[in-house]
Amino acid sequence: MSDKRNSYLSIAQLKNVSIKQLRLDVKEAISGTDRDFTTTSLGRAIFILAVPMVLEMIMESVFAVVDIFFVSKLGADAVATVGITESVMTIVYALGVGLSVATTALVSRRIGEKKKKEAGVVAFQAIMVGFLVSFFISIPGFLFARPFLKIMGATDLMVQEYFWYPAIMFGGNMVIMLLFIINAVFRSSGDAAISMRIMWVANIINIILDPLLIFGIGPFPELGIMGAAIATNIGRGLAVIYQFYILFKGNRRIKLYFDSIKIKITVMVKLLKLSAGGILQNLIATSSWILLVRIISVSGPDALAGYTIAIRIIIFMILPAWGLSNAASTLVGQNLGAKQPDRAEKSVWITGYVNMAFMGFVGLVLIMIPDYAIRLFIDDPAVIENGVKSLRIISYGFLFYALGMVLVQGFNGSGDTITPTKINIFCFWLIEIPLAYFLAIVLNMGIVGACLSIVIAESVLALTAWILFRKGKWKLREV
């Protein structure tokens, strides 16, 4: 009896210790840490990095849903305008993410090598590249907003009434670009908690300003859909100012010193070479979404609006999974820098399994109650019908999305941006777009055919990435 009682006490003590340790790990993850992620146990390293990255992406996903929630009150044409604009804004995101990929690979590798000052030099070059690239998007994007909407199949009403939304979003793309790049600097150095706080600042400001500027509440002017674009740019712009403050005044893993603020041609060339693969990789993926939107627009504004709402809900669910995959990217870079390739590989597999468990559960929920999710945003029966179809079909592929995104980030974290680029060309341009056109237009399956093409292409992507990742050539990359 005494032995049995001692056994119960031991189990209870272990539970208390585990709960206490979990609380300490969560606190460390959210408040920030000086932990060396190349020596910490992999499970704890993934957890401490992933918690703030997931919370960062949760806030970003809340922003995506809240934004469309308020805009949907303006009608299907307003929602469709956002959908069309976002489909092309994905090019801006692709450039930002591509530069972030290169930044992550170089900064995390320098941190793993214990070269913090060199990591700061890389960070400044990345910021300068982002500034220049965004400048060349802003001017034509602002000036040609109306023709852009017309080319993308918008109605005359959308072209005349809602052109300010794409004009402001394209014109202010610099804040999006810099937000992506500088947050990648913090994440890849191991300061994921800072990236989280910055994203929360940006999106909380946007969420507050959205209804005030869209509907003209209190002293604010009623700007309609234009108000949504202004709110987004103000929120992200203030967050970028906060980022620069931390980079120069903060006391974190990475800091910009005055001697870091110089153009280093060799570093910039290396960054651009890596970025080229990352940018092309994301441009291939996101430009396929533009064509997909164009294919869906043939079915009319109701189909496009339903698809847009469904995609926002999916983004809401998928972005936390991207947070997990970002943790894998950082760990791969830092551990390769510390000459621990097997540990780098193991971190990807562990993260992938966790991501699949999370996304599998989310996908099951969306398959069961897609109509409830869509009705939260709009009460138009035609839009709801199309949204339900889109949401249910795309959710069937969540397990594959989960594994694929982690494996791709594993390649990117090592500096191998070419392999994911080749995978994207194959899956999105040779499978998804031709298949979407064939199913949606030739076979007249409409939005159902377009969504089926997404599931098939993403599933092939995950299987292809799995085969290539297991070969291990990415471990030999030098950056």
ChimeraX attribute file (.defattr): number of C-alpha atoms within 10 A of each C-alpha:
attribute: neighborCount
match mode: 1-to-1
recipient: residues
	/A:1	6
	/A:2	7
	/A:3	8
	/A:4	9
	/A:5	10
	/A:6	11
	/A:7	12
	/A:8	12
	/A:9	12
	/A:10	12
	/A:11	12
	/A:12	12
	/A:13	12
	/A:14	12
	/A:15	12
	/A:16	12
	/A:17	12
	/A:18	12
	/A:19	12
	/A:20	11
	/A:21	12
	/A:22	14
	/A:23	12
	/A:24	11
	/A:25	18
	/A:26	15
	/A:27	14
	/A:28	18
	/A:29	22
	/A:30	20
	/A:31	14
	/A:32	18
	/A:33	18
	/A:34	10
	/A:35	13
	/A:36	13
	/A:37	22
	/A:38	23
	/A:39	12
	/A:40	11
	/A:41	11
	/A:42	18
	/A:43	11
	/A:44	14
	/A:45	22
	/A:46	23
	/A:47	18
	/A:48	25
	/A:49	29
	/A:50	25
	/A:51	24
	/A:52	29
	/A:53	31
	/A:54	22
	/A:55	23
	/A:56	25
	/A:57	26
	/A:58	24
	/A:59	22
	/A:60	22
	/A:61	22
	/A:62	19
	/A:63	24
	/A:64	20
	/A:65	20
	/A:66	20
	/A:67	22
	/A:68	21
	/A:69	19
	/A:70	21
	/A:71	27
	/A:72	21
	/A:73	16
	/A:74	15
	/A:75	14
	/A:76	21
	/A:77	21
	/A:78	23
	/A:79	28
	/A:80	28
	/A:81	27
	/A:82	25
	/A:83	23
	/A:84	24
	/A:85	22
	/A:86	20
	/A:87	22
	/A:88	21
	/A:89	22
	/A:90	20
	/A:91	21
	/A:92	25
	/A:93	20
	/A:94	23
	/A:95	26
	/A:96	27
	/A:97	24
	/A:98	27
	/A:99	28
	/A:100	32
	/A:101	35
	/A:102	32
	/A:103	31
	/A:104	34
	/A:105	31
	/A:106	31
	/A:107	34
	/A:108	33
	/A:109	30
	/A:110	24
	/A:111	27
	/A:112	26
	/A:113	19
	/A:114	14
	/A:115	13
	/A:116	18
	/A:117	18
	/A:118	17
	/A:119	27
	/A:120	25
	/A:121	23
	/A:122	26
	/A:123	29
	/A:124	25
	/A:125	23
	/A:126	25
	/A:127	20
	/A:128	15
	/A:129	18
	/A:130	24
	/A:131	16
	/A:132	11
	/A:133	16
	/A:134	22
	/A:135	14
	/A:136	12
	/A:137	17
	/A:138	18
	/A:139	14
	/A:140	13
	/A:141	20
	/A:142	19
	/A:143	14
	/A:144	14
	/A:145	22
	/A:146	21
	/A:147	12
	/A:148	19
	/A:149	21
	/A:150	15
	/A:151	9
	/A:152	19
	/A:153	19
	/A:154	22
	/A:155	15
	/A:156	12
	/A:157	11
	/A:158	18
	/A:159	18
	/A:160	13
	/A:161	15
	/A:162	21
	/A:163	23
	/A:164	21
	/A:165	23
	/A:166	27
	/A:167	23
	/A:168	22
	/A:169	26
	/A:170	27
	/A:171	22
	/A:172	25
	/A:173	25
	/A:174	26
	/A:175	23
	/A:176	23
	/A:177	26
	/A:178	28
	/A:179	26
	/A:180	24
	/A:181	26
	/A:182	25
	/A:183	23
	/A:184	30
	/A:185	31
	/A:186	26
	/A:187	25
	/A:188	34
	/A:189	28
	/A:190	30
	/A:191	26
	/A:192	32
	/A:193	24
	/A:194	22
	/A:195	25
	/A:196	24
	/A:197	20
	/A:198	22
	/A:199	26
	/A:200	22
	/A:201	18
	/A:202	25
	/A:203	26
	/A:204	17
	/A:205	19
	/A:206	24
	/A:207	20
	/A:208	12
	/A:209	20
	/A:210	28
	/A:211	23
	/A:212	21
	/A:213	23
	/A:214	24
	/A:215	20
	/A:216	15
	/A:217	12
	/A:218	9
	/A:219	8
	/A:220	14
	/A:221	13
	/A:222	16
	/A:223	17
	/A:224	24
	/A:225	26
	/A:226	22
	/A:227	25
	/A:228	27
	/A:229	25
	/A:230	21
	/A:231	24
	/A:232	24
	/A:233	23
	/A:234	18
	/A:235	23
	/A:236	28
	/A:237	20
	/A:238	16
	/A:239	24
	/A:240	25
	/A:241	15
	/A:242	15
	/A:243	23
	/A:244	15
	/A:245	11
	/A:246	18
	/A:247	22
	/A:248	14
	/A:249	12
	/A:250	13
	/A:251	9
	/A:252	17
	/A:253	17
	/A:254	25
	/A:255	23
	/A:256	20
	/A:257	14
	/A:258	8
	/A:259	9
	/A:260	18
	/A:261	14
	/A:262	11
	/A:263	13
	/A:264	13
	/A:265	10
	/A:266	9
	/A:267	18
	/A:268	19
	/A:269	12
	/A:270	15
	/A:271	24
	/A:272	20
	/A:273	14
	/A:274	25
	/A:275	27
	/A:276	20
	/A:277	24
	/A:278	29
	/A:279	27
	/A:280	21
	/A:281	24
	/A:282	25
	/A:283	23
	/A:284	22
	/A:285	22
	/A:286	22
	/A:287	19
	/A:288	21
	/A:289	21
	/A:290	22
	/A:291	18
	/A:292	23
	/A:293	24
	/A:294	19
	/A:295	22
	/A:296	27
	/A:297	22
	/A:298	15
	/A:299	16
	/A:300	15
	/A:301	22
	/A:302	23
	/A:303	24
	/A:304	28
	/A:305	30
	/A:306	29
	/A:307	30
	/A:308	26
	/A:309	33
	/A:310	26
	/A:311	19
	/A:312	22
	/A:313	23
	/A:314	22
	/A:315	20
	/A:316	21
	/A:317	21
	/A:318	23
	/A:319	21
	/A:320	26
	/A:321	28
	/A:322	23
	/A:323	23
	/A:324	29
	/A:325	29
	/A:326	30
	/A:327	31
	/A:328	32
	/A:329	29
	/A:330	32
	/A:331	32
	/A:332	35
	/A:333	35
	/A:334	32
	/A:335	26
	/A:336	27
	/A:337	25
	/A:338	20
	/A:339	16
	/A:340	17
	/A:341	20
	/A:342	13
	/A:343	18
	/A:344	27
	/A:345	22
	/A:346	15
	/A:347	23
	/A:348	26
	/A:349	16
	/A:350	15
	/A:351	26
	/A:352	24
	/A:353	14
	/A:354	16
	/A:355	26
	/A:356	20
	/A:357	14
	/A:358	18
	/A:359	23
	/A:360	19
	/A:361	12
	/A:362	17
	/A:363	22
	/A:364	14
	/A:365	13
	/A:366	22
	/A:367	17
	/A:368	11
	/A:369	13
	/A:370	22
	/A:371	18
	/A:372	12
	/A:373	17
	/A:374	21
	/A:375	17
	/A:376	11
	/A:377	20
	/A:378	24
	/A:379	13
	/A:380	13
	/A:381	12
	/A:382	14
	/A:383	22
	/A:384	27
	/A:385	18
	/A:386	24
	/A:387	29
	/A:388	23
	/A:389	20
	/A:390	26
	/A:391	27
	/A:392	22
	/A:393	22
	/A:394	24
	/A:395	23
	/A:396	18
	/A:397	20
	/A:398	26
	/A:399	23
	/A:400	21
	/A:401	23
	/A:402	28
	/A:403	28
	/A:404	25
	/A:405	22
	/A:406	31
	/A:407	29
	/A:408	26
	/A:409	25
	/A:410	33
	/A:411	29
	/A:412	30
	/A:413	33
	/A:414	32
	/A:415	29
	/A:416	26
	/A:417	28
	/A:418	17
	/A:419	18
	/A:420	25
	/A:421	22
	/A:422	14
	/A:423	21
	/A:424	26
	/A:425	19
	/A:426	17
	/A:427	24
	/A:428	25
	/A:429	18
	/A:430	12
	/A:431	18
	/A:432	27
	/A:433	22
	/A:434	15
	/A:435	21
	/A:436	27
	/A:437	22
	/A:438	17
	/A:439	20
	/A:440	24
	/A:441	18
	/A:442	12
	/A:443	11
	/A:444	13
	/A:445	17
	/A:446	23
	/A:447	29
	/A:448	19
	/A:449	22
	/A:450	28
	/A:451	25
	/A:452	21
	/A:453	26
	/A:454	22
	/A:455	20
	/A:456	19
	/A:457	23
	/A:458	25
	/A:459	20
	/A:460	20
	/A:461	25
	/A:462	22
	/A:463	15
	/A:464	17
	/A:465	22
	/A:466	16
	/A:467	10
	/A:468	16
	/A:469	19
	/A:470	11
	/A:471	9
	/A:472	13
	/A:473	11
	/A:474	22
	/A:475	21
	/A:476	12
	/A:477	11
	/A:478	12
	/A:479	17
